[in-house]
Amino acid sequence: EALAHQPRLVHAFGRERMQRAAQWFERNVAGLGGNVALGVLLGMTPVVAAFFGLPLDVRHVTLSTGSLALCASTIFVSAFLLFLVQPLIARQILPWFGGSAAVWTLCLVFFQVVLLLGYFYADFLSRRPLRTQAIVHALLLLAACAMLPVIPDASWKPTGQGDPAAGVLAVLAATIGLPYLAVCTTGPLVQSWVSRLHAGDAPRQARVYRLFALSNLAALFALVV
């Protein structure tokens, strides 16, 4: 129902086409979910083996394809969320601070600074051993999950006293700061892991550029939706 009545998709493709697409997904969602689950399980096999130092050489086409599918889906979701949460959070807190353009500007500055810090974090961590990267980033993801859901609490509403700019930055840091940092670092790290796991195999290493293009496509899709 949500897919069939999504306003922008209906406007772009027509109501009849979207209803047919929704019916197709309803009939095939079980098979799609099973294939995705199988891909995740197969894709995690070489990652878990590398984490524990097991000498598993991934040459089977199913394992290789599953690993690439897992990385691609992770990058797509992280890039999609990266550009989806920015306007959502800004719209929620915009009325609290008067709805001026300065609030939007502060939100943009905050997200750009966190994005830059995330890239520094990913670059620094990618130079460390693979096991260290996995442990550190897993801790970051757990800390980010502990802050979910990223919904600003009403207690952050300003009372009319103090600097509103400090209030905007405080509510963003307390609600979306750590989850946004985790999202913006996942894509670059996964691309680095793909390149490292296929070191010495130039054709497979070249897939990193396709993953980068996929992240750009996900970001564009998030902005359109």
PyMOL commands that set and color helices and strands:
alter all, ss='L'
color gray80, all
select helices_A, chain A and resi 7-13+15-51+61-93+95-97+101-125+130-146+154-156+164-197+202-205+207-224
alter helices_A, ss='H'
color red, helices_A
deselect
rebuild
show_as cartoon
